[in-house]
Amino acid sequence: MLVIKIHTKYALEAKAVQIMIGIFHVFMWYFLLILYMGQIRGVFGTYEPITYKAGCSLWGVIFIITGVSIIRAVRHQTQGVITFAFIMNIFCIIVAVIASILTAIELSSFNSVSYRNYGQAKLGREVSRILLISYPLEFSIALTYSIFGCIDLNHHDEDTLTAVTEEAESTF
């Protein structure tokens, strides 16, 4: 019971952080979209990193949905809502790990681009570095809520089991 009270007490701050990280990632995707669409075809081509092609910054929508599912799980503590929040947190962990790996691959390899697009490529790589910092934060928040989700699901199962056994004992 103590774990659930702590979970509910600090839930607002972490939910807000998770939603803000998601919104930040979506805005960064829009910024990168404008940045890379403005490139001029040069001698060496344009800079299109793997994270831009995969839309890793747009995956921030998953972070937003996960934050909203946690809000709903805290307000309406039913087994179905808590299970959905738990599944979304697991999915969020997977997305954060994949995005971190793709960003690390992008930052480790840099093909030369034409002089005209060098500034855009350099700015895009700086945005990727900033996003790489936020992925571990998102991973840790989602991992924490996954652990609390397991505890909540276990607590709800015990309550259901206790209610069923008490009902069965009362009939005898």
Phi, psi and omega in degrees: 000324179297320181298319181292323178294318177295318180301315181291324182296315183265004184294321184300315182295314182291323178297316181297319179295318181296317179292320179294322176297318179298316179296319178300317180295321179294319177295322178293325176297316179297319178298315178295324178300311179295319182297312184280336176288336181275006181288150178254133178296119180247193181297319183264003178093194181252164180262112178230091183289164183295327180290328177289317179294323180279345180073036184303322180292329178289343177293354175301338176300325178295322178295321179294313180298321178295317178298319178293323179293328176291320177301315180294322180293327179286321182283320182238090186275075172254161184295323180294317181292319179294322177296317178297316178298320178297314180296319179295323177293321176297316178297322179295322177297315180298316180297317180296321179293314180297316179295322178296317180295315179296321179292320177296320177297317179298316183285338180279336179240132180223106176279142181293141177243168181296156183301326181295326183262003184297319180296319178292320179294319180294317178295320177297322177291326176294321176297319178296323177296320179294317178295327178296331177289326184279340180295316176297327177296314178296320178300314182292322177295314181294322178295318178299314180288335173292318178297314178295327177296319176298318180295317179297317179296320178294320179295318178294323177295320178294320178298317180295316179296319179296317180296320181292316180292323177295321179294320179292322179291327182288337180283339181271000000 
